[in-house]
Amino acid sequence: MQRDERPRRTKKFGHERGRVALLLLAPSVIHLVWWIGIPVVATFALAFTDYDILAGTVTFNGLDNFQEIFSDSTWNASIWHTVVFTFFTVPVAMAIAVVLALLLNVKMRGSAWYRTAVFMPHVTATVAIALVWMWMFEPRLGVVNTMLGWVGIDGPVWLADPDWALTAVIVVSIWKGIGIKMLIYLAALQAMPNDVYEAAKIDGASQVRQFFSITLPLLKPATFFVLVVSIIDSFQAFDQLYVLTPDGGPGNSTTVMTYEIYRTAFKEFNMGAACAQSVVLFAFLLVLMLISRRLTGKEDDVR
Amino acid sequence: MSAEKLSAGAATAVTPRTSRPLLARRLRRVALHLVLGTVSLAMAIPFLWMIITSLKTDPDLASYPPGLLPRIWDWDNYPEALEYAPFGTYFRNSLFISLGHTALNLALASMAGYALARLPFRGSTVIFMGVLATMMIPTYTKIVPQYLIAKGIPFFGGNDYLGRGGHGWLDSWWGLIIPGALTPFAIFLFRQFYLSLPRELEEAARIDGMGEFGIYARVMTPLVKPAIATVGLLTFESSWNNFLWPLIITTDTDLRVIQVGLSAFQQADQNAWAYMMAGTTLATVPMVALFLLTQRYFVQGFANSGIK
């Protein structure tokens, strides 16, 4: 009798565990399927349909949406703006971030303070920050042109100038993006194995040599990660562009893919075309991820 | 000490020897502080300028070239701004939604994370893979159907049982709170924390005759307080700063969150800079304060999101 009880009890526990697991998971699984799973599938499906939002009817129309969006010069320009925006935002912010991370990794008084200052823009709302920068970019009374005036430069009207609006948005985005990149680099630096440096020191490697032969190669996984995440974020940047340059900027000079998706879906209520645009954006992100993975090699210790 | 050693190379690529004279070390430190001080100031200038502007009077704002500090510190801008635009309402809405998101995310994600980490059952791996997959879905790959789903929720906002005819969850607290209430990243983070707890604890509780739900709620969850703090703060932060979702699903001024309210205010009246900066300060200061008080958890959470 005594011996029988053990397996039975385990079995009972097993049942209970399974039941509780289901109960604990159910709300989350339903939520994720409902608000992420179904929408993702729906985006790909709706891209090939004409969705009438008033009647709620869906009619298959093949590749019409794709033909429509790619014959739209604003959409094509928005792809180009997205690429330019990313091309200038990501590498500059990454370069500044890695240098700052290396400097902040030195143990010294005040480094927590510096780190906080660099990271602060990341935790504050992009909308609020964009408004502040908007005031700073004010052509006559703004602090940017005032400071340029100190060194004898007559600043442009920034956000109202088609040639400078995108540059202004890029400056804000770099400023905003440095903090999180710096933090990921800093975490990577602090996780570095100390013994490798000890060994290198015993072998008489100079600090310059240590930096190029040890630190930089060890930073490769972090760099890969920061690169991929930054590109994805940058391709999806919306808030600062929407606030700093409403309606796609002067002469559509700052329309990006996200803004076009927003406009097509929620201003024109052309849901099918907006889904087609989302599919194109998704394709871009996928290709970029695959390319960066190829370039930096497969790093298994990063996601 | 280890940090100093390994980064010294980067900081002083110019001095090759480790045993350098004290003076050189001191100079290096000063240079380092100068560089970092300048960068920090550059990062802080927009915040300082925001606060300074929010305290300036109209003649101060219009003076050219702009003065660095206000001639008169106009603290009345804040109560006036609150009357000029309903920043108070926006602020309350944001707070309500952020707290709702935080509470729901903590409850749902900890439950799911616990089940995935500690309860063996068939299909556990598949569900975990699914959670990881949803983590990687870009916002714009789902935003349009999410809007359509919110609009088509049956029996809400004048909808029939097929979700047609009305506006569903658009312009409602439901739409503002429910869709964003759970983040797969929170599930992932909770799972990692629960995994790190020793097995003996749950075994002991089980032998004492405690139910599985009790083990989750009363034994294990109190032990993952750092996870609760991290997830809670990250959720609150991203909810408070969220813009796109509230922008597309609300048109009603009474339901505007602070970010959308600020953006609408900017498009309506670009000349009330002092009021706008007062509103921006109100939107920013709570997050900054929260961040300063709880930096450790924020930094952990953000760093964890980068490195597994």
Chai-1 contact restraints between the chains, C-beta under 6 A:
chainA,res_idxA,chainB,res_idxB,connection_type,confidence,min_distance_angstrom,max_distance_angstrom,comment,restraint_id
A,E16,B,E212,contact,1.0,0.0,6.0,A-B,restraint_1
A,R17,B,L119,contact,1.0,0.0,6.0,A-B,restraint_2
A,R17,B,E212,contact,1.0,0.0,6.0,A-B,restraint_3
A,G18,B,F121,contact,1.0,0.0,6.0,A-B,restraint_4
A,V20,B,E212,contact,1.0,0.0,6.0,A-B,restraint_5
A,V20,B,F213,contact,1.0,0.0,6.0,A-B,restraint_6
A,A21,B,A115,contact,1.0,0.0,6.0,A-B,restraint_7
A,A21,B,L119,contact,1.0,0.0,6.0,A-B,restraint_8
A,A21,B,F121,contact,1.0,0.0,6.0,A-B,restraint_9
A,L24,B,M111,contact,1.0,0.0,6.0,A-B,restraint_10
A,L24,B,A115,contact,1.0,0.0,6.0,A-B,restraint_11
A,L25,B,A112,contact,1.0,0.0,6.0,A-B,restraint_12
A,L25,B,A115,contact,1.0,0.0,6.0,A-B,restraint_13
A,P27,B,L108,contact,1.0,0.0,6.0,A-B,restraint_14
A,S28,B,L108,contact,1.0,0.0,6.0,A-B,restraint_15
A,S28,B,A112,contact,1.0,0.0,6.0,A-B,restraint_16
A,S28,B,L182,contact,1.0,0.0,6.0,A-B,restraint_17
A,H31,B,L182,contact,1.0,0.0,6.0,A-B,restraint_18
A,L32,B,T134,contact,1.0,0.0,6.0,A-B,restraint_19
A,W35,B,P179,contact,1.0,0.0,6.0,A-B,restraint_20
A,I36,B,T134,contact,1.0,0.0,6.0,A-B,restraint_21
A,I36,B,I137,contact,1.0,0.0,6.0,A-B,restraint_22
A,I36,B,K142,contact,1.0,0.0,6.0,A-B,restraint_23
A,P39,B,K142,contact,1.0,0.0,6.0,A-B,restraint_24
A,P39,B,P145,contact,1.0,0.0,6.0,A-B,restraint_25
A,P39,B,Q146,contact,1.0,0.0,6.0,A-B,restraint_26
A,V40,B,I137,contact,1.0,0.0,6.0,A-B,restraint_27
A,V40,B,T141,contact,1.0,0.0,6.0,A-B,restraint_28
A,V40,B,K142,contact,1.0,0.0,6.0,A-B,restraint_29
A,A42,B,P145,contact,1.0,0.0,6.0,A-B,restraint_30
A,T43,B,T141,contact,1.0,0.0,6.0,A-B,restraint_31
A,T43,B,P145,contact,1.0,0.0,6.0,A-B,restraint_32
A,G56,B,R164,contact,1.0,0.0,6.0,A-B,restraint_33
A,L102,B,S7,contact,1.0,0.0,6.0,A-B,restraint_34
A,L102,B,A10,contact,1.0,0.0,6.0,A-B,restraint_35
A,L103,B,A11,contact,1.0,0.0,6.0,A-B,restraint_36
A,L103,B,L36,contact,1.0,0.0,6.0,A-B,restraint_37
A,N105,B,A3,contact,1.0,0.0,6.0,A-B,restraint_38
A,N105,B,S7,contact,1.0,0.0,6.0,A-B,restraint_39
A,V106,B,S7,contact,1.0,0.0,6.0,A-B,restraint_40
A,V106,B,A11,contact,1.0,0.0,6.0,A-B,restraint_41
A,K107,B,A3,contact,1.0,0.0,6.0,A-B,restraint_42
A,K107,B,E4,contact,1.0,0.0,6.0,A-B,restraint_43
A,Y114,B,L36,contact,1.0,0.0,6.0,A-B,restraint_44
A,Y114,B,S40,contact,1.0,0.0,6.0,A-B,restraint_45
A,A117,B,S40,contact,1.0,0.0,6.0,A-B,restraint_46
A,A117,B,M43,contact,1.0,0.0,6.0,A-B,restraint_47
A,A117,B,A44,contact,1.0,0.0,6.0,A-B,restraint_48
A,V118,B,M43,contact,1.0,0.0,6.0,A-B,restraint_49
A,V123,B,E237,contact,1.0,0.0,6.0,A-B,restraint_50
A,V123,B,M287,contact,1.0,0.0,6.0,A-B,restraint_51
A,V123,B,F291,contact,1.0,0.0,6.0,A-B,restraint_52
A,T124,B,T284,contact,1.0,0.0,6.0,A-B,restraint_53
A,T124,B,M287,contact,1.0,0.0,6.0,A-B,restraint_54
A,A125,B,N241,contact,1.0,0.0,6.0,A-B,restraint_55
A,A125,B,Q259,contact,1.0,0.0,6.0,A-B,restraint_56
A,V127,B,F243,contact,1.0,0.0,6.0,A-B,restraint_57
A,V127,B,Q259,contact,1.0,0.0,6.0,A-B,restraint_58
A,V127,B,L262,contact,1.0,0.0,6.0,A-B,restraint_59
A,V127,B,S263,contact,1.0,0.0,6.0,A-B,restraint_60
A,A128,B,T280,contact,1.0,0.0,6.0,A-B,restraint_61
A,A128,B,A283,contact,1.0,0.0,6.0,A-B,restraint_62
A,A128,B,T284,contact,1.0,0.0,6.0,A-B,restraint_63
A,L131,B,L262,contact,1.0,0.0,6.0,A-B,restraint_64
A,L131,B,Q266,contact,1.0,0.0,6.0,A-B,restraint_65
A,L131,B,T280,contact,1.0,0.0,6.0,A-B,restraint_66
A,V132,B,P46,contact,1.0,0.0,6.0,A-B,restraint_67
A,V132,B,M50,contact,1.0,0.0,6.0,A-B,restraint_68
A,V132,B,T280,contact,1.0,0.0,6.0,A-B,restraint_69
A,W135,B,W273,contact,1.0,0.0,6.0,A-B,restraint_70
A,L141,B,P66,contact,1.0,0.0,6.0,A-B,restraint_71
A,V143,B,W49,contact,1.0,0.0,6.0,A-B,restraint_72
A,T146,B,P65,contact,1.0,0.0,6.0,A-B,restraint_73
A,T146,B,P66,contact,1.0,0.0,6.0,A-B,restraint_74
A,L183,B,F302,contact,1.0,0.0,6.0,A-B,restraint_75
A,L183,B,A303,contact,1.0,0.0,6.0,A-B,restraint_76
A,I184,B,G306,contact,1.0,0.0,6.0,A-B,restraint_77
A,A187,B,A303,contact,1.0,0.0,6.0,A-B,restraint_78
A,A187,B,I307,contact,1.0,0.0,6.0,A-B,restraint_79
A,M192,B,L6,contact,1.0,0.0,6.0,A-B,restraint_80
A,N194,B,S2,contact,1.0,0.0,6.0,A-B,restraint_81
A,Y197,B,L6,contact,1.0,0.0,6.0,A-B,restraint_82
A,S206,B,P16,contact,1.0,0.0,6.0,A-B,restraint_83
A,Q207,B,G9,contact,1.0,0.0,6.0,A-B,restraint_84
A,V208,B,A13,contact,1.0,0.0,6.0,A-B,restraint_85
A,Q210,B,G9,contact,1.0,0.0,6.0,A-B,restraint_86
A,F211,B,G9,contact,1.0,0.0,6.0,A-B,restraint_87
A,F211,B,A10,contact,1.0,0.0,6.0,A-B,restraint_88
A,F225,B,G306,contact,1.0,0.0,6.0,A-B,restraint_89
A,Q236,B,P138,contact,1.0,0.0,6.0,A-B,restraint_90
A,Q236,B,T139,contact,1.0,0.0,6.0,A-B,restraint_91
A,F238,B,L244,contact,1.0,0.0,6.0,A-B,restraint_92
A,D239,B,F243,contact,1.0,0.0,6.0,A-B,restraint_93
A,V243,B,S263,contact,1.0,0.0,6.0,A-B,restraint_94
A,P246,B,Q267,contact,1.0,0.0,6.0,A-B,restraint_95
A,T258,B,Y140,contact,1.0,0.0,6.0,A-B,restraint_96
A,I261,B,Y140,contact,1.0,0.0,6.0,A-B,restraint_97
A,A265,B,V144,contact,1.0,0.0,6.0,A-B,restraint_98
A,F266,B,I248,contact,1.0,0.0,6.0,A-B,restraint_99
A,M271,B,V144,contact,1.0,0.0,6.0,A-B,restraint_100
A,A274,B,V144,contact,1.0,0.0,6.0,A-B,restraint_101
A,C275,B,V144,contact,1.0,0.0,6.0,A-B,restraint_102
A,S278,B,Y140,contact,1.0,0.0,6.0,A-B,restraint_103
A,S278,B,T141,contact,1.0,0.0,6.0,A-B,restraint_104
A,L281,B,Y140,contact,1.0,0.0,6.0,A-B,restraint_105
A,F282,B,T141,contact,1.0,0.0,6.0,A-B,restraint_106
A,L285,B,P138,contact,1.0,0.0,6.0,A-B,restraint_107
